[in-house]
C-alpha cells in the first residue's frame, strides 16, 4: 500500500520542457513537473530518458480534460492495478498511452506526487485543486476522492476504482438518456417556429399583395392569418428582443440566487409528467452515490453528506439533507426516507431491507438500478408519444396557413365557374 505522508511540506513545482532519447534511442520530447532542473533530470533518468536539453516551459493554459476522460482514466487505472501493476508504474503507463494532452499531464502529476510520498487520494485532491485546474478537472469531486481514500486504507484500490468507474458510467448513461429525450421535442419545436416565422414574414405578405388587386372580400381565416403576419412583422422583432432579455435576466437571477433556484427546482418537481422523471433521476443519483460510498465502507453520515451534493435539483438536495439530519438524530435511513414524501417509496423500502440485512450499499444500488430502468422506460414512452404529436402539430399549423392563403383562390375559381 502506498505510504501516506499527510504532513509533507508543499513544494512549488515548475513545468520543464525537455528533448532527449528514450530507452530505445528514439528522439522524444515532453513536459515534466519538478521543483527544479536537477529534480526534473532525476525524474527523467528514472524513466530511462537521456536528456539532451531541458528548459522551463512557458506557462500555458492546461489542456482540457472532460468528465468522460476522467472516467476512462479511472477504468484503465483499475484494470492495470487489478493486473498487479504497481500504482506509480500504472500511472506512467497511462501518461505514455494517452494522446499527450490533459490526461497525460494529469497522470504525470499524479505519478510525481505519489513518488514524493503523497497518498494517491491526496495527490488527486492536490491536482484537482492546483491553480488553473478547476476548469479541466471538474470531473473529480468529493465522491471520487473519498472512494479512492477508502480503497487505499482498505487495500482495495483497484476494486474501488472499478466501482467508481461504473458509478460514473451509469451516471453518464442516465444524463445522456435525459438529454436525448429532450433533444427531439426541442428540435421539432425549433423547426416549427422557424417555418411559421418564414411563412408569416415572406410568404403571407406576397399573397396579401396578390389579394389586394383582386378587389374581392377575403375569408375570415385568411384575414386572420394576414393580421397575424402584420403583427409579427411590426412587433415581432421587438417582442423577440424583449423576451430574450427578460429570459436572460430571469436565468441569471435563478442561477445566482439560491432561493430562486430552489423555488424553480421545486416547481419543476410539480410538473405533470416531467416532475416525476426529474424526481426519480435525482433519486437515482442520490441512491447510487450513497450506495457506492456505503459499499466502500465509508460511514453513513459522511456518505450522505456527499450524496446530497450530487442530487442536482436543489429541492431534492434539501430533502436529502433533511433525511441526513434525521439519521444523525437517531432515526434509521429507511424510516427517515419514509417520513419524507420527496423520495420514491422504492428507495425507502430497499434502504430498510438493506439496513436489516446488513447490505445497505447493495440495496441502494439495486434501488438506483430499478429507478434508472423506470426512468428510461418513461422517457422512451414519452418520446414515442411526442414524436407523432409534434409532427401532427407542425403539419396542422403549416397546412392551415397554406390553406388560408389558397382559400380565396378556390372561392374565385368556384364563383367563376
ChimeraX attribute file (.defattr): number of C-alpha atoms within 10 A of each C-alpha:
attribute: neighborCount
match mode: 1-to-1
recipient: residues
	/A:1	13
	/A:2	16
	/A:3	13
	/A:4	16
	/A:5	13
	/A:6	10
	/A:7	7
	/A:8	10
	/A:9	7
	/A:10	6
	/A:11	8
	/A:12	9
	/A:13	13
	/A:14	18
	/A:15	18
	/A:16	20
	/A:17	17
	/A:18	22
	/A:19	17
	/A:20	17
	/A:21	15
	/A:22	17
	/A:23	10
	/A:24	8
	/A:25	10
	/A:26	9
	/A:27	13
	/A:28	13
	/A:29	16
	/A:30	13
	/A:31	20
	/A:32	23
	/A:33	22
	/A:34	21
	/A:35	13
	/A:36	14
	/A:37	16
	/A:38	10
	/A:39	14
	/A:40	24
	/A:41	20
	/A:42	14
	/A:43	17
	/A:44	17
	/A:45	13
	/A:46	10
	/A:47	12
	/A:48	13
	/A:49	23
	/A:50	19
	/A:51	18
	/A:52	11
	/A:53	11
	/A:54	18
	/A:55	13
	/A:56	15
	/A:57	15
	/A:58	10
	/A:59	8
	/A:60	7
	/A:61	10
	/A:62	15
	/A:63	16
	/A:64	15
	/A:65	20
	/A:66	16
	/A:67	16
	/A:68	13
	/A:69	15
	/A:70	19
	/A:71	22
	/A:72	16
	/A:73	22
	/A:74	21
	/A:75	20
	/A:76	19
	/A:77	23
	/A:78	23
	/A:79	17
	/A:80	18
	/A:81	21
	/A:82	16
	/A:83	11
	/A:84	10
	/A:85	15
	/A:86	14
	/A:87	22
	/A:88	20
	/A:89	13
	/A:90	20
	/A:91	26
	/A:92	19
	/A:93	18
	/A:94	21
	/A:95	23
	/A:96	14
	/A:97	11
	/A:98	14
	/A:99	10
	/A:100	13
	/A:101	13
	/A:102	19
	/A:103	25
	/A:104	23
	/A:105	22
	/A:106	24
	/A:107	23
	/A:108	22
	/A:109	22
	/A:110	27
	/A:111	22
	/A:112	20
	/A:113	21
	/A:114	23
	/A:115	16
	/A:116	13
	/A:117	16
	/A:118	22
	/A:119	23
	/A:120	25
	/A:121	21
	/A:122	20
	/A:123	20
	/A:124	25
	/A:125	18
	/A:126	16
	/A:127	21
	/A:128	21
	/A:129	14
	/A:130	11
	/A:131	9
	/A:132	13
	/A:133	18
	/A:134	13
	/A:135	15
	/A:136	18
	/A:137	24
	/A:138	15
	/A:139	18
	/A:140	18
	/A:141	15
	/A:142	15
	/A:143	20
	/A:144	21
	/A:145	18
	/A:146	20
	/A:147	26
	/A:148	25
	/A:149	22
	/A:150	18
	/A:151	21
	/A:152	20
	/A:153	14
	/A:154	13
	/A:155	13
	/A:156	17
	/A:157	23
	/A:158	23
	/A:159	18
	/A:160	26
	/A:161	25
	/A:162	20
	/A:163	20
	/A:164	24
	/A:165	22
	/A:166	16
	/A:167	19
	/A:168	23
	/A:169	16
	/A:170	18
	/A:171	18
	/A:172	15
	/A:173	13
	/A:174	19
	/A:175	12
	/A:176	12
	/A:177	17
	/A:178	17
	/A:179	11
	/A:180	14
	/A:181	19
	/A:182	14
	/A:183	13
	/A:184	15
	/A:185	17
	/A:186	12
	/A:187	11
	/A:188	17
	/A:189	16
	/A:190	11
	/A:191	13
	/A:192	19
	/A:193	13
	/A:194	12
	/A:195	15
	/A:196	16
	/A:197	16
	/A:198	12
	/A:199	17
	/A:200	22
	/A:201	17
	/A:202	12
	/A:203	16
	/A:204	23
	/A:205	16
	/A:206	13
	/A:207	14
	/A:208	16
	/A:209	10
	/A:210	11
	/A:211	16
	/A:212	11
	/A:213	8
	/A:214	12
	/A:215	8
	/A:216	11
	/A:217	10
	/A:218	18
	/A:219	13
	/A:220	10
	/A:221	16
	/A:222	22
	/A:223	15
	/A:224	14
	/A:225	19
	/A:226	20
	/A:227	14
	/A:228	15
	/A:229	22
	/A:230	16
	/A:231	12
	/A:232	17
	/A:233	16
	/A:234	11
	/A:235	10
	/A:236	15
	/A:237	11
	/A:238	12
	/A:239	12
	/A:240	12
	/A:241	11
	/A:242	12
	/A:243	12
	/A:244	12
	/A:245	12
	/A:246	12
	/A:247	12
	/A:248	12
	/A:249	12
	/A:250	13
	/A:251	14
	/A:252	11
	/A:253	14
	/A:254	17
	/A:255	13
	/A:256	11
	/A:257	11
	/A:258	12
	/A:259	13
	/A:260	15
	/A:261	18
	/A:262	19
	/A:263	13
	/A:264	15
	/A:265	19
	/A:266	17
	/A:267	12
	/A:268	19
	/A:269	20
	/A:270	13
	/A:271	12
	/A:272	9
	/A:273	13
	/A:274	15
	/A:275	16
	/A:276	17
	/A:277	22
	/A:278	21
	/A:279	22
	/A:280	23
	/A:281	25
	/A:282	22
	/A:283	29
	/A:284	30
	/A:285	25
	/A:286	27
	/A:287	28
	/A:288	26
	/A:289	29
	/A:290	29
	/A:291	28
	/A:292	25
	/A:293	27
	/A:294	23
	/A:295	21
	/A:296	23
	/A:297	15
	/A:298	17
	/A:299	11
	/A:300	20
	/A:301	15
	/A:302	14
	/A:303	22
	/A:304	24
	/A:305	18
	/A:306	19
	/A:307	26
	/A:308	27
	/A:309	21
	/A:310	20
	/A:311	23
	/A:312	16
	/A:313	23
	/A:314	21
	/A:315	22
	/A:316	26
	/A:317	21
	/A:318	16
	/A:319	19
	/A:320	25
	/A:321	17
	/A:322	16
	/A:323	25
	/A:324	24
	/A:325	16
	/A:326	17
	/A:327	19
	/A:328	13
	/A:329	9
	/A:330	9
	/A:331	14
	/A:332	17
	/A:333	23
	/A:334	21
	/A:335	16
	/A:336	21
	/A:337	27
	/A:338	20
	/A:339	14
	/A:340	15
	/A:341	11
	/A:342	17
	/A:343	22
	/A:344	18
	/A:345	15
	/A:346	16
	/A:347	27
	/A:348	22
	/A:349	18
	/A:350	22
	/A:351	30
	/A:352	23
	/A:353	16
	/A:354	18
	/A:355	15
	/A:356	11
	/A:357	10
	/A:358	11
	/A:359	17
	/A:360	23
	/A:361	25
	/A:362	18
	/A:363	24
	/A:364	30
	/A:365	26
	/A:366	19
	/A:367	24
	/A:368	28
	/A:369	16
	/A:370	15
	/A:371	22
	/A:372	24
	/A:373	14
	/A:374	15
	/A:375	22
	/A:376	19
	/A:377	12
	/A:378	17
	/A:379	20
	/A:380	15
	/A:381	12
	/A:382	15
	/A:383	18
	/A:384	12
	/A:385	11
	/A:386	16
	/A:387	13
	/A:388	11
	/A:389	13
	/A:390	17
	/A:391	14
	/A:392	11
	/A:393	14
	/A:394	19
	/A:395	13
	/A:396	12
	/A:397	14
	/A:398	15
	/A:399	12
	/A:400	14
	/A:401	21
	/A:402	16
	/A:403	14
	/A:404	21
	/A:405	24
	/A:406	12
	/A:407	15
	/A:408	19
	/A:409	14
	/A:410	12
	/A:411	14
	/A:412	12
	/A:413	10
	/A:414	9
	/A:415	8
	/A:416	7
	/A:417	6
